[in-house]
């Protein structure tokens, strides 16, 4: 490879590879807090606190987590010129791969099995959007949503081992949101199309918060699938002391996602967003006049 062939993003990196790259900072942070599968007390599962519908819910979540394989492959393809980000993908891929493994292991201890067809089907995911910045913003929000979802699962279940797994996964997803945010911020700071990227970020946020049913991201679609499983939801509700807690937890997840996503995207693109109602107003302001009239 000649000097002229060096990817532009690589040429922009510092000459000392350990100075300035986000990957190594994120890698070191992950090393300090990473949990281990062998530390989960699998033999302590309380079978009396597990129901058929709770098993069905965890199965749906585990299958949705399998999309990491396809997502990683696409990230490596779409960001092949970004040495820093693609290095971090190795950390993200490893940690995300542990998530379905932990959930499947929990179910395995209860006598549940997964077929090869289920595993392959679980890897299927929607195509990436064309905007690289928009894709990074999408994953910031999806990781925030996933963290909120596992936080809800942690609060909903009384089964101690699943509770611990959910707590670990919620922490991972929160860190991953921070990681994607760091790369999105760097991309925005280096952007030569700032207004277009700002608009893409707003559009992604609008779709997540305003038209949630249309977001074809695995983290979101599993929520949509399970929300239609009335028997499953009723079973979870019956398992709690308060019949309204399921609805309260669902609202809580939405609130957590909305507040964190608004704050992070607002900070990222440098536009103050006090609430979801501000998003469309900002989109109209940034949309070029020629596109407004078409």
VEXKE-691261 format. One record per residue (C-alpha): residue number from 0; x, y, z. Coordinates in Angstrom, 2 decimals. Example, Ala and Ser with C-alpha at 12.3 -4.5 7.8 and 13.67 -1.06 7.14 Angstrom:
2
{i 0; east 12.30; north -4.50; up 7.80}
{i 1; east 13.67; north -1.06; up 7.14}
//
This chain:
294
{i 0; east 0.00; north 0.00; up 0.00}
{i 1; east 1.40; north 3.39; up -0.97}
{i 2; east 1.08; north 6.56; up 1.08}
{i 3; east -1.61; north 7.75; up -1.33}
{i 4; east -3.64; north 4.63; up -0.58}
{i 5; east -3.73; north 5.10; up 3.19}
{i 6; east -7.40; north 5.61; up 4.24}
{i 7; east -8.15; north 9.24; up 5.02}
{i 8; east -9.28; north 8.52; up 8.57}
{i 9; east -6.07; north 6.59; up 9.20}
{i 10; east -3.99; north 9.51; up 7.94}
{i 11; east -5.77; north 11.79; up 10.42}
{i 12; east -4.81; north 9.64; up 13.42}
{i 13; east -1.79; north 10.55; up 15.60}
{i 14; east 1.60; north 9.07; up 14.68}
{i 15; east 1.78; north 7.19; up 18.01}
{i 16; east -0.99; north 4.62; up 17.80}
{i 17; east -1.50; north 4.60; up 21.59}
{i 18; east -2.10; north 8.36; up 21.67}
{i 19; east -5.53; north 9.69; up 20.90}
{i 20; east -7.31; north 6.58; up 19.61}
{i 21; east -10.67; north 6.06; up 21.27}
{i 22; east -10.41; north 2.27; up 21.02}
{i 23; east -7.67; north 1.90; up 23.62}
{i 24; east -9.40; north 4.14; up 26.13}
{i 25; east -12.68; north 2.26; up 25.71}
{i 26; east -10.83; north -1.06; up 25.81}
{i 27; east -9.17; north -0.20; up 29.13}
{i 28; east -12.45; north 0.98; up 30.63}
{i 29; east -14.12; north -2.29; up 29.61}
{i 30; east -11.31; north -4.36; up 31.13}
{i 31; east -11.90; north -2.74; up 34.53}
{i 32; east -15.60; north -3.60; up 34.76}
{i 33; east -16.05; north -6.68; up 32.58}
{i 34; east -18.03; north -9.47; up 34.23}
{i 35; east -17.26; north -13.16; up 33.71}
{i 36; east -19.61; north -16.01; up 32.83}
{i 37; east -17.95; north -18.24; up 35.44}
{i 38; east -18.92; north -15.79; up 38.18}
{i 39; east -22.64; north -16.25; up 37.51}
{i 40; east -24.06; north -18.73; up 40.10}
{i 41; east -25.96; north -20.87; up 37.58}
{i 42; east -26.67; north -23.57; up 40.17}
{i 43; east -28.56; north -21.02; up 42.30}
{i 44; east -31.45; north -20.47; up 39.87}
{i 45; east -34.73; north -20.39; up 41.77}
{i 46; east -37.06; north -22.48; up 39.61}
{i 47; east -40.08; north -21.49; up 41.70}
{i 48; east -39.75; north -17.95; up 40.36}
{i 49; east -39.63; north -18.93; up 36.66}
{i 50; east -42.79; north -19.15; up 34.55}
{i 51; east -43.37; north -20.41; up 30.98}
{i 52; east -44.03; north -16.88; up 29.80}
{i 53; east -40.90; north -15.50; up 31.43}
{i 54; east -38.96; north -18.17; up 29.54}
{i 55; east -40.67; north -17.09; up 26.31}
{i 56; east -39.73; north -13.47; up 26.94}
{i 57; east -36.08; north -14.28; up 27.63}
{i 58; east -35.99; north -16.44; up 24.49}
{i 59; east -37.16; north -13.49; up 22.38}
{i 60; east -34.52; north -11.24; up 23.92}
{i 61; east -31.77; north -13.82; up 23.39}
{i 62; east -32.68; north -14.27; up 19.72}
{i 63; east -32.70; north -10.50; up 19.18}
{i 64; east -29.19; north -10.29; up 20.67}
{i 65; east -27.90; north -12.70; up 18.01}
{i 66; east -28.00; north -9.93; up 15.39}
{i 67; east -24.59; north -8.76; up 16.66}
{i 68; east -22.93; north -11.11; up 14.16}
{i 69; east -24.56; north -9.51; up 11.10}
{i 70; east -24.20; north -5.99; up 12.53}
{i 71; east -20.47; north -6.43; up 13.16}
{i 72; east -19.89; north -7.68; up 9.63}
{i 73; east -21.70; north -4.62; up 8.23}
{i 74; east -19.87; north -2.22; up 10.51}
{i 75; east -16.53; north -3.65; up 9.38}
{i 76; east -17.58; north -3.24; up 5.75}
{i 77; east -19.09; north 0.24; up 6.02}
{i 78; east -16.31; north 1.63; up 8.24}
{i 79; east -13.39; north -0.30; up 6.73}
{i 80; east -11.38; north 2.94; up 6.39}
{i 81; east -11.74; north 3.76; up 10.10}
{i 82; east -8.96; north 1.93; up 11.95}
{i 83; east -10.00; north 3.20; up 15.37}
{i 84; east -13.70; north 2.29; up 15.16}
{i 85; east -13.13; north -1.12; up 13.56}
{i 86; east -10.64; north -1.94; up 16.33}
{i 87; east -13.31; north -1.14; up 18.92}
{i 88; east -15.70; north -3.44; up 17.08}
{i 89; east -13.68; north -6.37; up 18.45}
{i 90; east -14.53; north -5.29; up 22.01}
{i 91; east -18.16; north -4.58; up 21.18}
{i 92; east -18.58; north -7.87; up 19.31}
{i 93; east -17.06; north -9.90; up 22.14}
{i 94; east -19.16; north -8.30; up 24.86}
{i 95; east -22.37; north -8.35; up 22.83}
{i 96; east -21.83; north -12.01; up 21.97}
{i 97; east -21.84; north -12.78; up 25.70}
{i 98; east -25.36; north -11.42; up 26.02}
{i 99; east -27.28; north -14.12; up 24.13}
{i 100; east -24.89; north -16.70; up 25.58}
{i 101; east -25.76; north -15.66; up 29.14}
{i 102; east -29.50; north -15.66; up 28.42}
{i 103; east -29.33; north -19.00; up 26.59}
{i 104; east -27.23; north -20.48; up 29.40}
{i 105; east -29.85; north -19.38; up 31.94}
{i 106; east -32.54; north -21.09; up 29.89}
{i 107; east -30.37; north -24.18; up 29.35}
{i 108; east -30.13; north -24.63; up 33.12}
{i 109; east -33.94; north -24.77; up 33.11}
{i 110; east -34.04; north -27.47; up 30.43}
{i 111; east -34.71; north -25.16; up 27.47}
{i 112; east -32.99; north -25.72; up 24.11}
{i 113; east -32.29; north -23.68; up 20.98}
{i 114; east -32.12; north -25.14; up 17.47}
{i 115; east -29.53; north -24.26; up 14.83}
{i 116; east -32.32; north -22.79; up 12.68}
{i 117; east -33.34; north -20.45; up 15.50}
{i 118; east -29.77; north -19.30; up 15.92}
{i 119; east -29.31; north -18.59; up 12.21}
{i 120; east -32.68; north -16.84; up 11.98}
{i 121; east -31.74; north -14.69; up 14.97}
{i 122; east -28.76; north -13.30; up 13.07}
{i 123; east -30.93; north -11.66; up 10.43}
{i 124; east -31.18; north -7.90; up 10.76}
{i 125; east -32.31; north -4.88; up 8.75}
{i 126; east -29.91; north -3.15; up 6.31}
{i 127; east -27.90; north -0.18; up 7.51}
{i 128; east -28.96; north 3.34; up 6.59}
{i 129; east -26.81; north 5.21; up 4.05}
{i 130; east -25.59; north 7.88; up 6.47}
{i 131; east -22.63; north 6.65; up 8.52}
{i 132; east -23.22; north 9.36; up 11.11}
{i 133; east -26.90; north 8.42; up 11.22}
{i 134; east -25.95; north 4.80; up 11.79}
{i 135; east -23.75; north 5.75; up 14.73}
{i 136; east -26.57; north 7.83; up 16.23}
{i 137; east -28.96; north 4.92; up 15.69}
{i 138; east -26.71; north 2.68; up 17.76}
{i 139; east -26.27; north 5.27; up 20.49}
{i 140; east -30.05; north 5.26; up 20.94}
{i 141; east -30.45; north 1.51; up 20.53}
{i 142; east -27.84; north 0.84; up 23.23}
{i 143; east -29.58; north 3.31; up 25.54}
{i 144; east -32.87; north 1.53; up 24.86}
{i 145; east -31.30; north -1.89; up 25.43}
{i 146; east -29.82; north -0.74; up 28.73}
{i 147; east -33.21; north 0.59; up 29.80}
{i 148; east -34.85; north -2.69; up 28.76}
{i 149; east -32.46; north -4.79; up 30.84}
{i 150; east -32.94; north -2.42; up 33.74}
{i 151; east -36.67; north -3.08; up 33.48}
{i 152; east -36.06; north -6.84; up 33.30}
{i 153; east -33.87; north -6.55; up 36.40}
{i 154; east -36.68; north -4.83; up 38.27}
{i 155; east -39.43; north -7.11; up 36.99}
{i 156; east -37.97; north -10.51; up 37.75}
{i 157; east -37.64; north -12.07; up 41.18}
{i 158; east -35.40; north -14.87; up 39.92}
{i 159; east -31.98; north -13.98; up 41.41}
{i 160; east -29.71; north -15.33; up 38.66}
{i 161; east -31.70; north -13.70; up 35.84}
{i 162; east -31.67; north -10.54; up 37.93}
{i 163; east -27.86; north -10.60; up 38.05}
{i 164; east -27.58; north -11.33; up 34.32}
{i 165; east -29.94; north -8.45; up 33.50}
{i 166; east -27.92; north -6.10; up 35.71}
{i 167; east -24.67; north -7.07; up 33.97}
{i 168; east -26.18; north -6.68; up 30.51}
{i 169; east -27.71; north -3.29; up 31.37}
{i 170; east -24.26; north -2.07; up 32.40}
{i 171; east -22.68; north -3.34; up 29.18}
{i 172; east -25.29; north -1.64; up 27.01}
{i 173; east -24.84; north 1.66; up 28.84}
{i 174; east -21.08; north 1.53; up 28.20}
{i 175; east -21.67; north 0.65; up 24.55}
{i 176; east -23.94; north 3.67; up 24.18}
{i 177; east -21.06; north 5.78; up 25.50}
{i 178; east -18.70; north 4.14; up 23.00}
{i 179; east -20.90; north 4.76; up 19.99}
{i 180; east -21.43; north 8.31; up 21.24}
{i 181; east -17.67; north 8.88; up 21.35}
{i 182; east -17.27; north 7.77; up 17.73}
{i 183; east -20.32; north 9.75; up 16.63}
{i 184; east -18.90; north 12.87; up 18.28}
{i 185; east -15.55; north 12.39; up 16.58}
{i 186; east -17.28; north 11.87; up 13.23}
{i 187; east -19.34; north 15.04; up 13.74}
{i 188; east -16.30; north 17.11; up 14.73}
{i 189; east -14.47; north 15.99; up 11.58}
{i 190; east -17.49; north 16.22; up 9.30}
{i 191; east -17.42; north 18.23; up 6.10}
{i 192; east -21.21; north 18.08; up 5.93}
{i 193; east -22.14; north 19.24; up 9.43}
{i 194; east -25.67; north 20.44; up 8.65}
{i 195; east -26.52; north 17.23; up 6.77}
{i 196; east -25.22; north 15.12; up 9.65}
{i 197; east -27.09; north 17.25; up 12.16}
{i 198; east -30.27; north 16.68; up 10.16}
{i 199; east -29.61; north 12.93; up 9.94}
{i 200; east -29.16; north 12.78; up 13.70}
{i 201; east -32.46; north 14.56; up 14.27}
{i 202; east -34.26; north 12.26; up 11.85}
{i 203; east -32.97; north 9.17; up 13.63}
{i 204; east -34.06; north 10.58; up 16.99}
{i 205; east -37.49; north 11.47; up 15.56}
{i 206; east -38.01; north 7.94; up 14.24}
{i 207; east -37.04; north 6.35; up 17.57}
{i 208; east -39.11; north 8.64; up 19.75}
{i 209; east -41.95; north 9.61; up 17.42}
{i 210; east -42.44; north 6.61; up 15.15}
{i 211; east -41.03; north 3.80; up 17.25}
{i 212; east -42.95; north 1.03; up 15.44}
{i 213; east -41.09; north 1.85; up 12.21}
{i 214; east -37.58; north 1.44; up 13.62}
{i 215; east -36.21; north -1.83; up 12.27}
{i 216; east -33.46; north -2.27; up 14.84}
{i 217; east -33.30; north -5.60; up 16.74}
{i 218; east -33.48; north -3.87; up 20.12}
{i 219; east -36.72; north -2.23; up 19.10}
{i 220; east -38.34; north -5.08; up 17.19}
{i 221; east -38.05; north -7.51; up 20.09}
{i 222; east -39.98; north -5.01; up 22.17}
{i 223; east -42.67; north -4.76; up 19.52}
{i 224; east -42.94; north -8.54; up 19.27}
{i 225; east -43.25; north -9.09; up 22.99}
{i 226; east -45.67; north -6.19; up 23.39}
{i 227; east -48.11; north -8.15; up 21.22}
{i 228; east -47.83; north -11.27; up 23.40}
{i 229; east -50.70; north -10.47; up 25.75}
{i 230; east -50.54; north -13.78; up 27.62}
{i 231; east -46.86; north -13.26; up 28.28}
{i 232; east -47.39; north -9.75; up 29.58}
{i 233; east -50.29; north -10.82; up 31.77}
{i 234; east -48.16; north -13.60; up 33.24}
{i 235; east -45.44; north -11.13; up 34.14}
{i 236; east -48.04; north -8.88; up 35.69}
{i 237; east -49.53; north -11.72; up 37.76}
{i 238; east -46.08; north -12.61; up 39.04}
{i 239; east -45.79; north -9.22; up 40.72}
{i 240; east -47.44; north -7.92; up 43.86}
{i 241; east -48.74; north -4.86; up 42.04}
{i 242; east -50.93; north -5.56; up 39.00}
{i 243; east -49.98; north -2.21; up 37.45}
{i 244; east -46.23; north -2.61; up 37.77}
{i 245; east -45.76; north -4.01; up 34.25}
{i 246; east -47.31; north -0.93; up 32.72}
{i 247; east -45.28; north 1.26; up 35.05}
{i 248; east -42.06; north -0.47; up 34.06}
{i 249; east -42.89; north -0.12; up 30.36}
{i 250; east -43.48; north 3.57; up 30.82}
{i 251; east -40.25; north 3.79; up 32.81}
{i 252; east -38.26; north 2.21; up 29.97}
{i 253; east -39.72; north 4.69; up 27.51}
{i 254; east -38.95; north 7.58; up 29.85}
{i 255; east -35.36; north 6.45; up 30.40}
{i 256; east -34.79; north 6.03; up 26.67}
{i 257; east -36.44; north 9.35; up 25.79}
{i 258; east -34.58; north 11.39; up 28.40}
{i 259; east -31.16; north 9.85; up 27.75}
{i 260; east -31.53; north 9.83; up 23.96}
{i 261; east -32.66; north 13.45; up 23.90}
{i 262; east -29.79; north 14.51; up 26.12}
{i 263; east -27.13; north 12.58; up 24.23}
{i 264; east -28.23; north 13.57; up 20.72}
{i 265; east -28.76; north 17.19; up 21.79}
{i 266; east -25.23; north 17.26; up 23.20}
{i 267; east -23.83; north 15.48; up 20.15}
{i 268; east -25.19; north 17.80; up 17.44}
{i 269; east -25.15; north 21.02; up 19.45}
{i 270; east -28.88; north 21.72; up 19.37}
{i 271; east -30.95; north 22.16; up 22.53}
{i 272; east -33.89; north 19.76; up 22.62}
{i 273; east -36.15; north 20.16; up 25.63}
{i 274; east -38.56; north 17.44; up 24.49}
{i 275; east -39.63; north 15.25; up 21.55}
{i 276; east -41.89; north 18.05; up 20.35}
{i 277; east -38.79; north 20.14; up 19.51}
{i 278; east -37.36; north 17.60; up 17.07}
{i 279; east -39.65; north 18.20; up 14.06}
{i 280; east -39.30; north 21.96; up 14.46}
{i 281; east -35.51; north 21.65; up 14.21}
{i 282; east -35.81; north 19.25; up 11.26}
{i 283; east -37.92; north 21.81; up 9.37}
{i 284; east -35.40; north 24.55; up 10.14}
{i 285; east -32.50; north 22.49; up 8.81}
{i 286; east -34.23; north 21.00; up 5.77}
{i 287; east -33.05; north 22.80; up 2.58}
{i 288; east -35.79; north 24.90; up 0.95}
{i 289; east -35.54; north 22.95; up -2.31}
{i 290; east -36.36; north 19.74; up -0.48}
{i 291; east -39.17; north 21.35; up 1.52}
{i 292; east -41.04; north 22.27; up -1.64}
{i 293; east -40.61; north 18.89; up -3.37}
//
